[in-house]
Amino acid sequence: MIELISDQLAGHDVETTATFRIVDEGVRFGVTSDEGDGDGWPAIRTAILDAQILVLATPIWLGHPSSVCQMVLERLDAFISETDDKDRPIAWDRVAVVGVVGNEDGAHHVAAEVMQGLNDVGFTVSPGGAVYWVGEAMGSVDFKDLDEIPSAVRETAVTLASNAAHTARLLAAEPYPAMSS
């Protein structure tokens, strides 16, 4: 799913500069930007802040985002209290999109949970900001094993990429104003 989204973003001159599989990065549980020696999150945090668009993908587990996705949202929670040089939350002027895969129903629910969390920490989610594929309930086929991506999934990814790239360019040209006191 991340490859599909990245390919579609590339069609809008958006370069994917880093991809992380969180379970391989030694990310610790917590809600700060650095949970101490050996925490893999600080490098990922830097990559997120260097990007204009964050793609967060998750499988559906028991009708919810995976625990790893939840951990990422918890680590992003630190963004709420961190500010940029204009005293704005550091995720402002960044766009986030969501990819969901699974073999059960609930893709809209999972996308809604993740998009709300991303919005809560300051990311802008553009219209059509999620794409998903859900296989047969209790099936054995995974998205990565499909011979061909279904046209509805591909078309949704096209919309996601177009709107995310557009929104990111708008925010780069005219950032959100500083918060008023």
Number of C-alpha atoms within 10 A of each C-alpha: 23 16 11 17 23 18 17 21 23 14 13 15 9 17 13 17 10 10 14 10 9 16 10 8 14 12 21 20 16 16 16 17 20 19 16 11 7 12 15 18 24 17 14 17 15 11 16 18 14 13 15 22 25 22 18 22 23 24 25 23 15 11 16 20 24 16 13 16 18 17 17 21 19 18 22 23 20 17 21 15 11 14 13 11 8 10 12 19 20 20 24 22 23 24 27 24 27 25 24 24 24 25 21 18 19 19 25 15 14 25 25 16 14 27 22 15 17 24 15 16 21 22 24 25 24 20 13 17 24 28 27 23 21 20 16 12 11 10 11 9 14 14 19 11 9 10 7 9 15 11 9 12 15 18 14 17 25 21 18 25 29 19 21 28 23 15 22 23 16 13 17 13 10 10 13 12 11 13 9 6 3
